[in-house]
Amino acid sequence: MSNPGTWLRERREELHLTRSGVERLTSELASESSNERYRIRRGRLADLEEGKSAPDIFEVASISECYKIPYSAVLQGFGVKVGESRGTSEPSRSGEYSRQRSLSDTDRPFSLTFQSSIRFDTTRLVMESPDELGVPTAVRLQLDLGQFRLGIVAVNDDTMGELAPAGSVVVIDKSHNTVEMGDWKSIQERPIYFVWHENGFSCSWCYLAREMLFIVPYPTSQRPVMVFKTPHAATIIGRVIHVWAPLIIRKPG
């Protein structure tokens, strides 16, 4: 794994966030919570990314919220295991909840079992550690090569219908980050992409016309077609090459 500062910078850049953007978002968190300790100023973020210091628990909470990464994953990014030392508990914030997920695919050579801390509330790149995800060693070695990433399709995201159902985990091949155009014989043949855009992330079909990227949903989806200008408002992270659809999704409560 890269050093903590580099890891933090890479997570920010994946979201196309500037240091000023992080300061703005964390300032909003500080105002909402009436606690200035949640604010991360640009200079402080630079120190964190350059490895000059480590974040305190309030800064970890802000990073978790801004970067859409579980609190425990931020701690692990800085080499701290939850429960390893005192004072690493997440500060209390309203609106927090957890979901229990059980995902497996009996037609595949292994299954993925996710812990309750794994968040499926938004479609996003996976930031959790392989241990948290339950990824087998053989698969983990492939992911560690850097060509592949894992992504999560939110439990309320039906963009790709049955091809990548809500609550799925997908494998993304980052080496295929351009839209392939062609006449597809079936919907199963058409490539699915994982896309960052200014509204978040999408797992979808794509169509590119000049500099305009069209995010195209499955025919039965309730989602509209979205259009973004590339590369500033949207970029292709990679092509989805495998999907683990959820067998059981238990709602909280």
C-alpha contacts under 8 A as a table, 3 or more apart, distances in Angstrom:
res1	aa1	res2	aa2	distance
1	M	7	W	7.99
2	S	6	T	6.13
2	S	7	W	5.79
3	N	6	T	5.44
3	N	7	W	6.07
3	N	51	G	7.87
3	N	78	F	7.95
4	P	7	W	4.96
4	P	8	L	6.13
4	P	49	E	7.43
4	P	51	G	6.80
4	P	77	G	5.75
4	P	78	F	4.93
4	P	79	G	7.45
5	G	8	L	5.15
5	G	9	R	6.29
5	G	48	L	5.70
5	G	49	E	3.79
5	G	50	E	5.31
5	G	51	G	4.78
5	G	78	F	7.98
6	T	9	R	5.08
6	T	10	E	6.09
6	T	49	E	5.93
6	T	50	E	7.21
6	T	51	G	7.87
7	W	10	E	5.20
7	W	11	R	6.29
7	W	49	E	7.92
7	W	77	G	6.82
8	L	11	R	5.21
8	L	12	R	6.37
8	L	48	L	7.82
8	L	49	E	6.02
8	L	77	G	7.59
9	R	12	R	5.10
9	R	13	E	6.15
9	R	49	E	5.67
10	E	13	E	5.07
10	E	14	E	6.08
11	R	14	E	5.20
11	R	15	L	6.74
11	R	67	Y	7.09
12	R	15	L	5.37
12	R	16	H	6.43
12	R	17	L	5.51
12	R	18	T	7.44
12	R	67	Y	6.70
13	E	16	H	4.70
13	E	17	L	5.82
13	E	18	T	7.51
14	E	17	L	7.70
15	L	67	Y	7.24
15	L	196	W	7.30
17	L	21	G	5.77
17	L	22	V	6.66
18	T	21	G	4.92
18	T	22	V	6.40
19	R	22	V	5.07
19	R	23	E	6.28
19	R	41	R	7.98
19	R	42	R	5.38
19	R	45	L	6.92
19	R	46	A	7.81
20	S	23	E	5.03
20	S	24	R	6.21
20	S	41	R	7.82
20	S	42	R	6.01
21	G	24	R	5.06
21	G	25	L	6.21
22	V	25	L	5.14
22	V	26	T	6.02
22	V	40	I	7.19
22	V	41	R	7.78
22	V	42	R	7.60
22	V	66	C	7.12
23	E	26	T	5.26
23	E	27	S	5.92
23	E	39	R	6.74
23	E	40	I	5.43
23	E	41	R	4.99
23	E	42	R	5.98
24	R	27	S	5.07
24	R	28	E	6.43
25	L	28	E	5.19
25	L	29	L	6.51
25	L	66	C	6.73
26	T	29	L	4.86
26	T	30	A	6.10
26	T	38	Y	6.18
26	T	39	R	4.72
26	T	40	I	5.94
26	T	62	S	6.12
26	T	66	C	7.28
27	S	30	A	4.98
27	S	31	S	6.18
27	S	36	E	7.80
27	S	38	Y	7.32
27	S	39	R	4.98
27	S	40	I	7.33
28	E	31	S	5.09
28	E	32	E	6.11
29	L	32	E	5.09
29	L	33	S	6.10
29	L	38	Y	6.40
29	L	39	R	7.09
29	L	62	S	7.33
30	A	33	S	5.26
30	A	34	S	5.63
30	A	35	N	5.01
30	A	36	E	5.03
30	A	37	R	6.88
30	A	38	Y	4.97
30	A	39	R	5.47
31	S	34	S	4.92
31	S	35	N	6.70
31	S	36	E	7.31
32	E	35	N	7.93
35	N	38	Y	6.22
36	E	39	R	5.48
37	R	40	I	7.87
37	R	58	F	5.97
37	R	59	E	7.16
38	Y	58	F	5.22
38	Y	59	E	5.64
38	Y	61	A	7.42
38	Y	62	S	5.77
39	R	59	E	7.27
39	R	62	S	7.43
40	I	44	R	6.18
40	I	45	L	6.31
40	I	59	E	6.72
40	I	62	S	7.79
41	R	44	R	5.26
41	R	45	L	6.20
42	R	45	L	5.09
42	R	46	A	6.16
43	G	46	A	5.03
43	G	47	D	6.38
44	R	47	D	5.12
44	R	48	L	6.39
45	L	48	L	5.01
45	L	49	E	6.15
46	A	49	E	5.13
46	A	50	E	6.01
47	D	50	E	5.13
47	D	51	G	6.20
47	D	52	K	5.11
47	D	53	S	6.23
48	L	51	G	5.25
48	L	52	K	5.98
48	L	53	S	5.48
48	L	54	A	5.97
48	L	55	P	6.94
49	E	52	K	7.67
51	G	54	A	7.24
54	A	78	F	7.33
55	P	58	F	7.75
55	P	59	E	5.42
55	P	60	V	5.95
56	D	59	E	5.33
56	D	60	V	6.18
57	I	60	V	4.99
57	I	61	A	6.20
57	I	87	G	7.61
57	I	88	T	6.24
57	I	89	S	7.27
57	I	90	E	6.42
57	I	91	P	6.93
58	F	61	A	5.04
58	F	62	S	6.30
58	F	90	E	7.76
58	F	91	P	6.67
59	E	62	S	4.97
59	E	63	I	6.10
60	V	63	I	5.08
60	V	64	S	6.05
60	V	71	Y	6.68
60	V	74	V	6.41
60	V	75	L	7.17
61	A	64	S	5.03
61	A	65	E	6.27
61	A	71	Y	6.18
61	A	90	E	6.60
61	A	91	P	7.05
62	S	65	E	5.13
62	S	66	C	6.05
63	I	66	C	5.18
63	I	67	Y	5.70
63	I	68	K	7.80
63	I	69	I	7.49
63	I	74	V	7.44
64	S	67	Y	5.55
64	S	68	K	5.53
64	S	69	I	4.67
64	S	70	P	5.61
64	S	71	Y	5.24
64	S	74	V	6.56
65	E	68	K	5.23
65	E	69	I	6.79
65	E	70	P	7.99
66	C	69	I	7.90
68	K	124	R	7.78
69	I	73	A	6.43
69	I	74	V	6.76
69	I	126	V	7.97
69	I	127	M	5.97
69	I	128	E	7.45
70	P	73	A	5.21
70	P	74	V	6.64
70	P	117	S	7.22
70	P	118	I	7.12
70	P	119	R	7.23
70	P	127	M	7.69
70	P	128	E	7.16
71	Y	74	V	5.33
71	Y	75	L	6.55
71	Y	90	E	6.93
72	S	75	L	5.08
72	S	76	Q	6.19
72	S	81	K	7.56
72	S	82	V	6.33
73	A	76	Q	4.98
73	A	77	G	6.02
73	A	127	M	6.65
73	A	128	E	5.23
73	A	129	S	6.71
74	V	77	G	4.91
74	V	78	F	6.57
75	L	78	F	5.26
75	L	79	G	6.39
75	L	80	V	5.02
75	L	81	K	6.48
75	L	82	V	7.13
76	Q	79	G	4.71
76	Q	80	V	4.91
76	Q	81	K	5.58
76	Q	82	V	7.73
76	Q	129	S	7.72
77	G	80	V	7.38
80	V	84	E	6.88
81	K	84	E	5.23
81	K	85	S	7.88
82	V	85	S	7.42
82	V	88	T	6.64
82	V	89	S	7.57
83	G	86	R	6.91
83	G	88	T	7.08
83	G	89	S	7.92
85	S	88	T	6.62
86	R	89	S	7.74
93	R	96	E	6.50
97	Y	252	P	7.98
98	S	116	S	5.92
98	S	117	S	5.99
98	S	118	I	7.63
98	S	119	R	6.99
98	S	252	P	7.11
99	R	116	S	5.34
99	R	117	S	7.10
99	R	118	I	7.37
99	R	119	R	6.93
99	R	120	F	7.62
99	R	250	R	7.09
99	R	251	K	6.42
99	R	252	P	5.70
100	Q	114	F	7.64
100	Q	115	Q	6.70
100	Q	116	S	4.60
100	Q	117	S	7.90
100	Q	249	I	7.12
100	Q	250	R	5.84
100	Q	251	K	7.21
100	Q	252	P	7.36
101	R	113	T	7.29
101	R	114	F	5.70
101	R	115	Q	6.82
101	R	116	S	6.62
101	R	118	I	7.95
101	R	246	P	7.98
101	R	248	I	6.86
101	R	249	I	5.49
101	R	250	R	6.43
102	S	112	L	7.75
102	S	113	T	5.43
102	S	114	F	6.11
102	S	246	P	6.86
102	S	247	L	6.91
102	S	248	I	5.53
102	S	249	I	6.49
103	L	111	S	7.00
103	L	112	L	5.68
103	L	113	T	5.51
103	L	114	F	6.99
103	L	168	S	7.94
103	L	244	W	7.17
103	L	245	A	6.85
103	L	246	P	4.59
103	L	247	L	5.65
103	L	248	I	6.49
103	L	249	I	7.98
104	S	110	F	7.66
104	S	111	S	4.44
104	S	112	L	5.45
104	S	113	T	6.78
104	S	244	W	6.81
104	S	245	A	7.33
104	S	246	P	6.52
104	S	247	L	6.41
105	D	108	R	5.57
105	D	110	F	7.28
105	D	111	S	5.73
105	D	244	W	6.32
105	D	245	A	7.10
105	D	246	P	7.92
105	D	247	L	7.63
106	T	109	P	7.46
106	T	110	F	7.46
106	T	111	S	7.24
108	R	111	S	7.14
110	F	136	P	7.52
111	S	135	V	7.95
112	L	133	L	6.72
112	L	134	G	5.58
112	L	135	V	6.16
113	T	133	L	6.57
113	T	134	G	5.66
114	F	118	I	6.37
114	F	132	E	6.92
114	F	133	L	5.36
114	F	134	G	6.59
115	Q	118	I	5.73
115	Q	132	E	6.64
115	Q	133	L	7.20
116	S	119	R	7.80
118	I	128	E	7.65
119	R	122	T	7.52
120	F	123	T	7.10
120	F	152	I	6.73
120	F	153	V	7.05
120	F	154	A	4.91
120	F	155	V	5.94
120	F	167	G	6.54
121	D	154	A	5.26
121	D	155	V	6.27
121	D	156	N	7.52
122	T	152	I	7.69
122	T	153	V	6.99
122	T	154	A	4.64
122	T	155	V	7.57
123	T	151	G	7.50
123	T	152	I	5.36
123	T	153	V	4.49
123	T	154	A	4.53
123	T	157	D	7.30
123	T	200	G	7.68
123	T	201	F	5.77
123	T	202	S	6.47
123	T	203	C	7.73
124	R	151	G	5.78
124	R	152	I	5.38
124	R	153	V	6.87
124	R	154	A	7.78
124	R	200	G	7.57
124	R	201	F	5.65
124	R	202	S	7.73
125	L	149	R	7.48
125	L	150	L	6.19
125	L	151	G	4.29
125	L	152	I	6.15
125	L	201	F	7.99
126	V	149	R	7.46
126	V	150	L	5.38
126	V	151	G	5.06
126	V	152	I	6.37
128	E	132	E	6.27
128	E	133	L	6.77
129	S	132	E	5.33
129	S	133	L	6.45
130	P	133	L	5.01
130	P	134	G	6.11
130	P	135	V	5.43
130	P	140	R	6.80
131	D	134	G	5.27
131	D	135	V	6.62
135	V	139	V	6.53
135	V	140	R	6.04
136	P	139	V	5.50
136	P	140	R	6.04
137	T	140	R	4.87
137	T	141	L	6.20
138	A	141	L	5.47
138	A	142	Q	6.94
139	V	142	Q	5.24
139	V	143	L	6.41
140	R	143	L	5.00
140	R	144	D	6.04
141	L	144	D	5.09
141	L	145	L	6.72
142	Q	145	L	5.49
142	Q	146	G	7.94
142	Q	148	F	7.50
143	L	146	G	6.03
143	L	147	Q	6.89
143	L	148	F	5.21
143	L	149	R	6.51
144	D	147	Q	7.88
144	D	148	F	7.74
145	L	148	F	7.30
146	G	149	R	7.44
147	Q	173	D	6.00
147	Q	174	K	5.46
147	Q	175	S	6.26
148	F	171	V	6.69
148	F	172	I	5.39
148	F	173	D	4.75
148	F	174	K	5.78
149	R	171	V	5.90
149	R	172	I	5.03
149	R	173	D	6.73
149	R	174	K	7.20
150	L	169	V	6.86
150	L	170	V	5.63
150	L	171	V	4.74
150	L	172	I	5.88
151	G	169	V	5.70
151	G	170	V	5.10
151	G	171	V	6.41
151	G	172	I	6.99
151	G	194	F	7.81
152	I	167	G	6.97
152	I	168	S	6.03
152	I	169	V	4.71
152	I	170	V	6.32
153	V	157	D	6.35
153	V	164	A	7.58
153	V	165	P	7.43
153	V	166	A	5.58
153	V	167	G	5.24
153	V	168	S	5.20
153	V	169	V	6.27
153	V	170	V	7.65
153	V	203	C	7.04
154	A	157	D	5.08
154	A	166	A	5.59
154	A	167	G	5.21
154	A	168	S	7.45
155	V	166	A	4.57
155	V	167	G	4.34
155	V	168	S	7.91
156	N	166	A	5.92
156	N	167	G	7.64
157	D	165	P	7.69
157	D	166	A	5.08
157	D	167	G	7.75
158	D	161	G	5.09
158	D	164	A	7.97
158	D	165	P	6.23
158	D	166	A	5.42
158	D	221	S	5.71
158	D	222	Q	7.22
158	D	223	R	7.40
159	T	202	S	7.90
159	T	203	C	7.08
159	T	204	S	6.45
159	T	217	P	4.94
159	T	218	Y	5.92
159	T	221	S	5.44
159	T	222	Q	7.32
159	T	223	R	5.89
160	M	163	L	5.63
160	M	164	A	5.29
160	M	165	P	6.53
160	M	203	C	7.02
160	M	204	S	5.85
160	M	205	W	7.82
160	M	217	P	5.70
160	M	218	Y	4.71
160	M	221	S	6.83
161	G	164	A	6.08
161	G	165	P	5.42
161	G	166	A	7.61
161	G	218	Y	5.66
161	G	219	P	7.91
161	G	220	T	6.57
161	G	221	S	5.94
162	E	165	P	5.06
163	L	188	Q	7.63
164	A	168	S	6.25
164	A	170	V	7.86
164	A	203	C	7.86
164	A	243	V	6.32
164	A	245	A	6.79
165	P	168	S	5.68
165	P	245	A	6.11
165	P	246	P	7.68
166	A	245	A	7.88
166	A	246	P	7.93
167	G	245	A	6.87
167	G	246	P	5.87
167	G	249	I	7.55
168	S	243	V	6.60
168	S	244	W	5.50
168	S	245	A	4.48
168	S	246	P	5.56
169	V	243	V	5.90
169	V	244	W	5.14
169	V	245	A	6.64
170	V	240	V	6.39
170	V	241	I	7.48
170	V	242	H	5.61
170	V	243	V	4.45
170	V	244	W	6.15
171	V	240	V	5.65
171	V	241	I	5.75
171	V	242	H	5.11
171	V	243	V	6.49
172	I	193	Y	7.85
172	I	194	F	7.00
172	I	237	I	7.75
172	I	238	G	5.52
172	I	239	R	5.40
172	I	240	V	4.50
172	I	241	I	6.01
172	I	242	H	7.52
173	D	176	H	5.96
173	D	177	N	7.90
173	D	238	G	5.13
173	D	239	R	5.22
173	D	240	V	6.28
173	D	241	I	6.54
174	K	177	N	5.81
174	K	237	I	5.87
174	K	238	G	4.15
174	K	239	R	6.65
175	S	238	G	6.52
176	H	238	G	5.17
176	H	239	R	5.54
177	N	236	I	5.17
177	N	237	I	5.63
177	N	238	G	4.32
177	N	239	R	6.44
178	T	236	I	6.45
178	T	238	G	7.50
179	V	206	C	6.61
179	V	207	Y	6.79
179	V	208	L	6.66
179	V	236	I	7.70
180	E	191	P	7.36
181	M	207	Y	7.25
181	M	208	L	7.97
184	W	187	I	6.88
184	W	189	E	6.02
184	W	190	R	5.79
185	K	189	E	6.77
186	S	189	E	5.45
186	S	190	R	6.98
187	I	190	R	5.37
188	Q	191	P	7.90
190	R	205	W	7.37
191	P	205	W	6.44
191	P	239	R	6.85
191	P	240	V	7.39
192	I	203	C	6.84
192	I	204	S	5.28
192	I	205	W	4.76
192	I	206	C	7.26
192	I	239	R	5.90
192	I	240	V	5.47
192	I	241	I	7.99
193	Y	203	C	5.71
193	Y	204	S	5.47
193	Y	205	W	6.01
193	Y	206	C	6.89
193	Y	236	I	6.87
193	Y	237	I	7.46
193	Y	238	G	5.79
193	Y	239	R	4.34
193	Y	240	V	5.35
194	F	201	F	7.18
194	F	202	S	5.81
194	F	203	C	4.54
194	F	204	S	6.57
194	F	236	I	6.31
194	F	237	I	5.64
194	F	238	G	5.66
194	F	239	R	6.18
194	F	240	V	6.45
195	V	201	F	5.53
195	V	202	S	5.16
195	V	203	C	6.30
195	V	204	S	7.67
195	V	234	A	7.00
195	V	235	T	5.89
195	V	236	I	4.64
195	V	237	I	5.44
195	V	238	G	7.33
196	W	200	G	5.99
196	W	201	F	4.56
196	W	202	S	6.60
196	W	234	A	5.51
196	W	235	T	5.43
196	W	236	I	6.43
196	W	237	I	6.69
197	H	200	G	5.35
197	H	201	F	5.94
197	H	202	S	7.72
197	H	228	F	7.32
197	H	233	A	5.50
197	H	234	A	4.00
197	H	235	T	6.47
198	E	233	A	5.36
198	E	234	A	6.42
202	S	215	I	7.88
204	S	215	I	6.22
204	S	216	V	6.09
204	S	217	P	5.93
204	S	218	Y	7.77
205	W	215	I	6.06
205	W	216	V	5.01
205	W	217	P	6.39
205	W	218	Y	7.82
206	C	213	L	6.85
206	C	214	F	5.52
206	C	215	I	4.82
206	C	216	V	5.52
207	Y	213	L	5.93
207	Y	214	F	4.95
207	Y	215	I	6.72
207	Y	216	V	7.20
208	L	211	E	7.00
208	L	212	M	5.83
208	L	213	L	4.70
208	L	214	F	6.11
209	A	212	M	5.24
209	A	213	L	6.55
209	A	214	F	7.89
211	E	229	K	5.62
211	E	230	T	5.39
211	E	231	P	7.72
212	M	227	V	6.53
212	M	228	F	5.68
212	M	229	K	4.59
212	M	230	T	6.07
213	L	227	V	5.59
213	L	228	F	5.25
213	L	229	K	6.02
213	L	230	T	6.40
213	L	234	A	7.34
214	F	225	V	6.70
214	F	226	M	5.74
214	F	227	V	4.59
214	F	228	F	6.68
215	I	225	V	5.63
215	I	226	M	5.08
215	I	227	V	6.27
216	V	224	P	7.73
216	V	225	V	5.13
216	V	226	M	7.01
217	P	221	S	6.20
217	P	223	R	6.31
217	P	224	P	6.96
217	P	225	V	6.36
218	Y	221	S	5.28
228	F	233	A	5.71
228	F	234	A	5.90
229	K	232	H	6.58
229	K	233	A	5.37
229	K	234	A	6.34
230	T	233	A	5.61
230	T	234	A	5.12
230	T	235	T	6.21
231	P	234	A	5.36
231	P	235	T	5.41
232	H	235	T	7.42
236	I	239	R	7.99
240	V	243	V	7.54
246	P	249	I	6.66
